[in-house]
Amino acid sequence: MTAILPQAEMKRGTKKISRTHHISKIQNAFKALPERTLLLVSAIVTGVLSGLSAVVLKSIILFIQRAISGLSDGLGLNWSSLVMPGVGMLLSLLFVRYVVKDRIGHGVTRVLKAISSNEAHIKGHNTWSSLVSSSITIGFGGSVGAEAPIVYTGAAIGSNVARFLGLSYKQMTILLGCGAAGAVAGIFKAPIAGVLFTLEILMFNISATSIMPLLFSSVSATMVTYLFHGNTVEFANSIDTFTLSNIPFYMVLGVFCGLMSLYFLRTTLRVEDKLKGISNPYKKWLLCSVVLGVLIFIFPPLLGEGYPSLTLMLGGDPNRTLEAISPAIASDKWWILLFFVAVMFAKVYATTMTNAGGGVGGTFGPTLFTGGIAGFVLARFINNIGLAAIPEANFVLVGMAGLMAGVMQAPLTAIFLIAEISGGYVLMFPLMITSAISYATIRIFEKYSIYTKRIAASGELLTHDSDQAVLTLIKTSDLIETDFKPVYVGGMLRDLVQVISDSNRNIIPVIDSAGVFQGIVLVDDVRHYMFNSEMYDKIYIYNVMRAAPSILSENEKMESVMNKFEMTQAWNLPVVDDGGRYLGFISKSSVFSSYRQYLRQVSDE
């Protein structure tokens, strides 16, 4: 036995060396390519993997839904909806808590934070953890969308491909965007929308030539989805040809979607904040699962992503959604309207309860669902009062774009996504009208989208403004210079002279016995004492010390650092930790040098 163990260990070691050798060969083969070719090939690889992830996600969700449907046939779908979504949330909660052991919710927001504060690095487990947890959540009936988790998955794939190849920050950010574009393109079969989603929502600064990798990734992912699911559109419909006489109603729909977007965004954030007060995750799960179950029991269209109800509306048959609930409601035009008004306002609560209760999913799908319902509600109301004969399917489709343009503040993505997933290019003009007006409406009240509002509040949001983007990327802690020699505040002039003689700086930091920063001594302030040795043991350091013009924190935002330099006109400012202990200085020149370096990474081709 003792002779076998070393052999087994040698075999494992040999396999490990062989595997490392193969990985190294792959890396070297990629790195041998010209830079632009390397980026394009990497984008295709990222797109294919993102497309496969989208296919796997949709397949797992469908498999779970069919299995749950078979189990709940005896109870009836409506009764099972009281329990099953909560079960899915619990399974997802346990999976994240004990297997992943990391936060993975709010996928798009986390991608933005990775770009803003983590140099585009996303952990390796995110290439699969969001996919698994969201499949469980949605498959069991959680009222969320699969799009944000797959975007997080795709972005993680792009980030880790770039890290595997040892690419720069600029290239890693582009590949991260390629993964997100591929994910959107793959889940919706919408390559143009995939590119636009990345440009409008994720990419803070990108040049014309950098768009090519996004296109390659998006098309690659779409081709993968076509291979497995065919080239049919995501939402079959019976839309009518656009008529000019309906333009005023599409304009009204734009304002309505803008206001509904404001309601959706603020309600989501407000409810999330309130539920954060419940520290026990299982108490929170119980509360959220009960509320969600009751909501779905009363309003069955809230089950899962809600896309079957949208498909019925787009097919001109919304009444079928209500026939199984109440034939009386389904036959009354006003009761139908009131029912869907309630669904429209309840969806945001169902979505927030699902995510807060332990489920993993996004607001992308719920935004499309709510927008479709909003379009139907407005069209049905106009038809009921006899003001005009409005094509309801058209308004459902355009409403989806309108709410997406408002909630996500991405009008171009909304226009082309809805056109691609429905084949509704004949409605391009009303899609543009409604999306633009919805976007303009919400911008009156909200500067940021549902993805960026919290990040902006923390000062970590990258923007399309290069100056602001670069300042956000620079970390204060990376610029600290430590060659300033400190002196003890209770020391004598003799001690100070000794430090000055050993230093090449004209600023001496002063600290106490615990290392807490007390002030500074300028060499110019003590120059007239330095050549008078009789004063060496008569003057204490605190007698010649002065307060620093301003003090920086090691985690302070660079925008604040720059403001302090501007206000004080200082060239060097001290940096302390959270306990006030001295760490070093930051010079204005090091800030400028770092700024130029990051600007090249952001802008250079």
N, C-alpha and C positions, 0 to 999 in steps of 0.2 A: 504493500500500500504506500509505503514511504517513497518507493521508487516511481510510482505512477503520478503522484501529486506534482512533483517538479516538471514532469513531461507535460502534464495538462496545463500547468502555468506557462510553460515555454510555448505551447501551442497558442494559448490565448495572447501571449505577448507578441508572437509572430504575426497573428491575425491583426492585432492592433497596429503593429508597425506597417503591415501590408495595407491596411485601410488608410492609415495616415499618408502612406506613399501615393495611393490612388487619388486621395483628396488633393494632395499637393500637385499631382500631375494635371488634374482638372483646373486647379487655380492657375497654374502656369500657362496652360493652353489658352485660357481666357485672357490672361494678362498680356499674352503675346500679340493679341489683336490690337489694331489701331483704336484709339480712345473712342471715337464715334461709333465704330463698328462694335466694340465691346458693349457700349451702352445700348445699342439697338438689339444685339443678340440677348443681352440680359433682360431687356424689356419684353422680348418675345417669350423667353423662359418664364418670366414673372407673369405675363398675360396667360400663358397656357396653364400654369399652376393655379392662378386665380380663377380662371374659367372652370377648371376641374373642381375647385373648392365650391363654387356656386352650384355646380351640378350635384355634388355630393350633399350639400346642404338641403337643396330642394328635394332630393331623393329621400333623405332621412326623414324630413318633415312629413312627406307624403306617406312613407311607410308607417310612421308612428300614428298619423291620423287615421289610416285604414285599420290599424290594430286597435286603436281606441274605439273607432266606430263599431267594430265587431264586438268588443267587450260591452259596449253600452247599448246594444240593440235591445236588450231586455228591459232596460230602464227607460229607454226613449232618450233621444239626443238632448232634449231640453233639460231633463232631470240630471243627466250625467254632467251637464255643463256647470252644475252647482259645485261639483267635486273635482272633476278632472283637471281644470286649469290650476287649481291649488296644488294638486299632486305634482303637476309638472313644475310649478314654481319651487316646491320643496325639493324635488330631485335636483333641480338646477342649483338651488341654494347649497345643498350638501356637496354637490360636485365642485362648485367654485370654492367653497369653504374648506373642504378637506382634501381635494385632489389638486386643484389649481393653486389655491392659497394666494390669490392675487385678485385685484379688482379688474374686471373686464367689461363692465357695463358702459353704456354711453360710448359706443365704439368710435363714432366720427369725432366726438370731442376729444377722445384720448389720442386719436391720430394727430389732431391739431396740436395737442400738448406735446406729443413726441417731437413734432417739427419745431415747436417753439422753445422747448426747454430741455430736450434730451438728444439734441443733435441728430434727429431722425432715427434714433435707435428704438426698436420695439422688441420686446422679449420674444424669445423663440417659441414659447408655449402659446403665444397669441396666434400662431399659424394654424392652431387646431382647437384651442380651448373655447373661443367664442362660437365656433362652428358647432361644437358638441352641445354646449349649454343652450344656445338659441334654438337648436333643433328640438331639444327636449321641451323647452318653454313653449314654442309655437305649436309643436306637434300635439301637445296636451291641451291646447286651446288658449294659451296666453295671448292677450290682446295687443300684440306688438308686431313689428315688422322684422323681416330677416335681412333687410338691406344694410343697416348699420353694422351688425355683426360680421357680415361678409365683407364689408368695406374694411373693417378692422383686420380681418383675416388676410385680405389681399394686401393691405398696406404692410402687415407684418411679414408676409412673404417677400415683398419687394425690399423691405429693410434688411431682412436676413440674407437674401441673395446678395445684396450690396456688401453686407458685412463679411460674408463668406469670401467674396472676391477682393476685399480690402479696398473698396472704392472710397472716394472723397465724400465730404459732407454734401457737396452740391449734387454729386451723382447719386448718393444714397437717397437724398430728398426726391430726386426725379424718379428713382425706382420705386420708392414708397408711393409716389403719386401714380406710377404705372400700375402698381398692385391694386390701388383703390379704383382706378379707371377700369381695369380689367374685371374687378369684382362687380361694379355697377353694370358694365357691358354684359358680363356673363349672366347675372341674375335676371336681367331684363331683356337680353338680346338687343341691346341698344348701344352700339359703339360710339356714336356721336355724343350721346348723353354721358357716356363714361368719361370721355375726354373733357367735356364741359364741366362735369361735376368736379373733377380734379382742379381745373383751372379756376372755377368760381369759388369753391368752398375750401379747398386744401392748399393750393399752391400760392404762396404769397408773392412770388416773383419768378417769372419764367420767360425766356425769350422765344422767338419764333422757331429757331432750330431745335430747341429742347422739346417742342411739341411732338416731333417725330417719334421719340420713344413712347409717348403716351398713345399715339395713333397705332403704333405697332402692337402695343400691349392690349389695347382695347379691341382691335380687330382679331387678334389671336384668341382672346377670351371668348369673343362672340362666335368664332368658328368652332371652338370646342363645344359650346352650348348647342349650336346648330347640329353638330355631329351626334349629340345624344338626344336632343329634344326636337329636332326638326326646325324648320324656319317659319313656323306659324307665329303670329303676333301674340303677345302675352294676354291682351284683352280683346276678345272678339266683340264686335259691336255692329249696330245698325244705324250709324250716324247718317244724317241728311246733309245735303249740299249746303254750304254756307250761303246765306242771303244777306244783302246789305241792310235790309230793313230791321234786322235783329242787332245791329251794332249798338244802339243805345242800351239794350238789355245786357249785352256782353260787358259794356262799361259799368253798368250797375253791379253785375256779377263780380267785376274786378274790385269795386269798393267793398262789397259784401265779403269777398274772400280775404281782403286786407284786414278787415275788422275781425273776422273769424281767426285769422292768423295771429292777431294780437291776443285774442282770447286763448287760443291753443298754447301759445308760448308762455304767457304769464301764468295761466292756470297750471301748466305742467311744472314750472319752477316753484310756484307757491305751494302746491301739494307736496312736491318733493322735499321742500324745506321743512314743512310740518311733520312729515313722516320721519325725517332724520332725527327728530326728538325722541323716537322710540329706539333705545339703545339695544334692547334684546332682539336679535334677528328673528327668533322664532315667534315672539309676540307680534312683531311686525308682519311676519309671514301670515300668521293666523288672521290678523285684522285684514290684511290686503286680500287674502284668498277668499274670505267671506264676502267682502265688498265686491270683488270681481265676480265671484260666482253668482251673487244676486243680480248684478248688472247684466250678465250674460243670460241668466234665466229669464229676465224681463225683456231684454233686447237681444235676441239670438244673433243678429248680424254682427255683434261685437265679438263673437267667438273667433279666435285666431286672427289672421290678418284681415279678414273681412272681404277678401277679393271675390268670393262667390256672389255676394250681394252686389258688388260693383258690376260684375259680369252680367247679372240679370238686368240691372238698370241700363247698361250699355246696349243690351239686347232689346230694350223697350218693354221689359216685363218685370217691373219692380214689385208688382202685386204678389208674385209667387213667393217672395220673401215672407209675406204675412199670412199666406193661406194656411200654413201649418200651425200658426199661432192662434189666429182668430179669423174665421171666414167673414165675420161681421165687419171687422176693421178693414180687411182686404177689399171689401166691396164698397167702402165709403171713401170718397176722394179726400174729404177733409181729415178723417181719422188717419188715413195713410200719411198725409202731410204732417200731422202732429206727431205721429209715431217716429218718422224720420227726423223731425226737428229734435226730438228727445235723444235719438241715437247720435245725432251730430254733436250735441253738447256732452253726451255721456262718454263718447269715445276717449276723450283726453283723460278722464278719470280711470277708465279701464286700462289704458296704456300705462299711466303712472303707477297704478296699483300693481300691475304685473311686474314692472321693473323694480319698484321699491320693495316688493315682497320676496325678492330673491330671483325672479326671472331675469333672463338676459335677452334683450331685443331692442329695437330702435324705434324712433319716431318717424322714420322715413315712410314706411308703409302706412301707419296711422294717419300721416299727413295726406297721403293720396286718398285714403278711404274717406276721411272727413271732408276733403275738398270735393270728392265725387258726390257725397251726400249733400253738401252745400249747394252744388250746382243743380241737383235734382230738386231740392227744397225750393229754390228760387223759381225754377222753371215751372214746377207744379203749382206754386202759388199764383204765378202770372196766368197760367192756364185755367186754374180754378175760378179766378175772378173775371175771366173772359177778356183780359186786357189785350191778349194776342195769342196766337197759336205757336207755342214755343216747342222746338224739337228737344225733348227732355234728354235724350241720349247725348246730344251735342253738348248740352250744359253740364252733364255729368263729367264728360271728358275734359271740357275746358275748366271746370271747377277744380279738377285734380291738379291741373297746372297752376291755377290761381293760388291755391293754398300752399302748394310747394314753393312757389315764387315768394310768398310772404313769410312763411315760417322759416324757410332755409335762406331766404334772401338770395336766391339764385334763379333769376328769371329765365336766362338762356337755357340752363339745365332743364327747367320745368317745361319750357316750350318744346324742346327737341325730344325729351324723354317721353312725353305724352304722345307726340307724333309718332315716335318709333314703336312704342309698345302697343299702339292701337291701329297703326296704319292710317292714322287720321290726318294726313298731310293736307287734306282738303280744308281742314279747319285751322291752317297755319295762321291766318290773319286774326281770327278771334282768339286763338291761343296767345298771340303776341299782345293784343289789346288787353285782355283780362290779366295776363301775367304782369305786364308793365304797370297797370293801374293798381293791382294788388300790392306789388312791390313798393310803389310810390306811397300808397296809403299807410302801410305799416311803418315806413321810414319816418313818417311824421311823429310816431310815438316811440319807435325802437330803432336804435342805431345798429344793434347787433342781432344776429340770427340765434336760433335756439341752440346751435352748436357753439357759438362764440361768446355768448353773453357772460357766462361764468368765467371763462378764461380771460376775457377783457377786464373783468372786475379785479382779477388778480394781477393784471399788468403783464401777462405772459403771451398775449396774442400777437402773432405775426400778421402783418397786413401787406397789401400790395404796394405800400409806400416803402421803397428800399431803405430809406434812412431809418424809419421806425423798425423795420424788420431786422436790420443789422444791429441796432441797439438792443433789441430783444434777445438776439443770439449771444451777445457778449455777456459772460459771467463775471461778476465783480471779483469773486474768489480767485479767478484765474489770472488776475492782473496785479495781485499783491506783491510788492517788492519788499524783501526781508533784510536788505543789507543796511538798514538804518539801525545803528546800535543804541539801545535804550540806556538811560541812567535812572538810578533810584531817587525818588522825590526828596528823601531826607538826606541825601548825600551832600558833599561839600564841593566847592568850586574846583578843588584839586582833582576830584573824581571826574568832573565834567571835562576838564582840560585833557585828561588822559584819554577819554573816549574820543574827543575831537581830534586828537593827534593820530588816533588809529582809524579814523573814519574819513571817507572821501565825500561825505554829505554835509550840507550846511544846515540841516535840521536834525535835532537830537530829540527823540521821543522820551517822555518822562513817565515812569510807572511807579506803582507802590509795591510793597513786598509781595502782594498777591498777583502781580502782573497786570493790574487794572490801569488803564491809560489815564494819566492825570493832566497832561499838557505837552507843550513843546518848548524847546530852547533854540533860538536862532543864533547861529555863530556870530552874526553881526551884532547881536545884543550884548555879547560878553567879550567882544574883541578887545575892548579897552581894558578889561581886567586880566586878560590872558598873559600879559607881559609884566604883571605886577604880582610876583610870587607872595608878597606879604598878605594878599587878600585871599589866597587859596584856602586857608582854614578859617576864614571869617565870614564868608558868604555861603549860604546854603543854596542848593539848586532851586528850591521853591521861591527864593528871592528873585531869581532871574527868569523863572518859567513864565510863559504866557499861555492863554487858552488857544486851542487850535481854531482856525477859521470855521471849520465844520468837521464833523466826525461821520465816517461811513460805516455801515454794517457789512459784514462779509457776504450776506445774501441780498443786499440791496439791489433793486432794479437799476440797470444802467441809465435809464432815462432820468431817474432821481439823482444818480451820481453826476451826470452831466449838468443837471440843474444846479447842484451845489457848487460845482466848479465855476459855472457861469455867475452865480450870485456872489461868491467870495473872491473871484478873480485869483484864486490860489493856483499854484502849479503842482503842489503835492498835498494830499489829504490823508490823515491817519484812518486805519481800518481796525475795528474791534469786533469781537465775537458777541454772542448774545449776553454774556456775562460782563461785558465791558472790558475784557482783557485785550491788551494790545497785540495785534497780529502783524502789522507792517504799514506801508504806505502805498497809495496808488497815485501815479503821476499822470498828468494830463497827456504827456507824450505817449505813454503806454496805451492810454485809451485810444488816441488817434491811430497809433500803429495797429492795434487790434481791429479797429474799425475798418482800416484799409484792407486788412487781411480778409475779414469776413465779407466785405463788399466784393472782393474779387471772387470769393467762393460762391456768393449769391448770384453774381452777374456774369462772370466770365464764361465763355463757351469752351 
